[in-house]
Amino acid sequence: MENSYKYFENHGCKYYPCHKNVENINCMFCYCPMYGEKNCLGNPKFIESKGKIIKDCSDCLFPHIPENYDKIMEYLRNIIFEKS
């Protein structure tokens, strides 16, 4: 896939690939912009750590799938609209 404003792959990153056995991993959302949202579009797990419930996204590939760029952007627009 060609790098664009919707997609890029950073082979030079020391963490690349952050997920194994995935082709065309989109590094655009290396840090997921939906992490802070309880009801995100991905498939996180909620685990207990040190007496707190935390969001574990280590098995979620949703933001790294190139075709999900538009879905993520729409989700973020809706969140911003709801908060304003």
Backbone torsions as a table, in degrees:
resi	resn	phi	psi	omega
1	MET	NA	143.4	-176.5
2	GLU	-85.5	137.9	176.9
3	ASN	-61.0	140.1	-179.8
4	SER	-156.4	-172.7	177.8
5	TYR	-71.0	-14.7	178.8
6	LYS	-100.2	-11.9	-171.7
7	TYR	-156.2	135.5	163.9
8	PHE	-154.7	152.2	-179.5
9	GLU	-121.2	123.8	-175.8
10	ASN	-104.8	87.2	-179.0
11	HIS	-67.7	-17.7	-179.4
12	GLY	-84.8	-6.9	-178.8
13	CYS	-69.3	138.6	-179.3
14	LYS	-69.0	-15.3	178.6
15	TYR	-98.0	-3.0	-177.9
16	TYR	-77.4	134.5	-8.4
17	PRO	-83.5	137.8	-178.9
18	CYS	-78.0	-20.0	175.7
19	HIS	-126.6	135.6	-177.6
20	LYS	-85.2	155.1	175.5
21	ASN	59.5	36.4	177.6
22	VAL	-125.3	127.2	175.6
23	GLU	-95.8	149.7	178.5
24	ASN	55.0	54.4	180.0
25	ILE	-80.3	124.0	-177.9
26	ASN	-82.0	117.2	179.3
27	CYS	-88.5	0.2	-179.3
28	MET	-53.9	-42.7	-179.4
29	PHE	-109.5	54.2	178.3
30	CYS	-52.5	-49.9	169.9
31	TYR	-96.3	118.3	-173.8
32	CYS	-66.8	124.2	179.0
33	PRO	-70.7	-7.8	179.7
34	MET	-100.6	2.6	-174.8
35	TYR	-55.2	-41.1	-177.1
36	GLY	-76.2	-4.2	-178.4
37	GLU	-98.3	129.7	-179.6
38	LYS	-64.5	-42.1	-177.3
39	ASN	-104.8	68.4	179.8
40	CYS	-82.2	178.8	-179.1
41	LEU	-83.7	-12.1	-176.4
42	GLY	-85.4	-160.7	-178.9
43	ASN	-128.7	64.3	-179.6
44	PRO	-74.1	163.8	171.1
45	LYS	-109.5	152.0	174.1
46	PHE	-114.2	120.3	-175.0
47	ILE	-124.1	160.6	176.6
48	GLU	-93.0	134.3	176.9
49	SER	-144.7	118.8	179.0
50	LYS	55.8	39.9	177.0
51	GLY	81.5	4.0	179.8
52	LYS	-120.8	151.7	174.0
53	ILE	-90.6	124.1	179.5
54	ILE	-123.7	157.6	179.9
55	LYS	-88.3	124.6	179.5
56	ASP	-111.7	109.3	-177.2
57	CYS	-105.1	13.7	-172.6
58	SER	-61.7	-25.7	178.8
59	ASP	-100.2	4.3	-177.3
60	CYS	-89.3	127.9	178.4
61	LEU	-109.1	-2.4	-172.4
62	PHE	-48.4	-50.8	-178.0
63	PRO	-71.3	-13.4	-178.2
64	HIS	-94.5	-5.3	178.5
65	ILE	-86.8	118.0	-173.8
66	PRO	-51.6	-37.7	-176.5
67	GLU	-69.9	-9.9	-178.0
68	ASN	-92.1	-0.2	-178.8
69	TYR	-54.1	-52.0	-177.3
70	ASP	-64.2	-35.8	177.7
71	LYS	-64.3	-42.3	179.8
72	ILE	-65.7	-44.5	-179.8
73	MET	-62.7	-40.8	177.8
74	GLU	-64.7	-43.2	177.6
75	TYR	-57.6	-47.0	-179.1
76	LEU	-65.9	-39.6	176.5
77	ARG	-60.4	-42.1	179.5
78	ASN	-64.1	-41.0	178.7
79	ILE	-63.1	-45.9	180.0
80	ILE	-62.3	-41.7	179.5
81	PHE	-63.6	-41.9	179.8
82	GLU	-65.7	-34.0	-177.2
83	LYS	-82.6	-13.2	-178.1
84	SER	-97.7	NA	NA
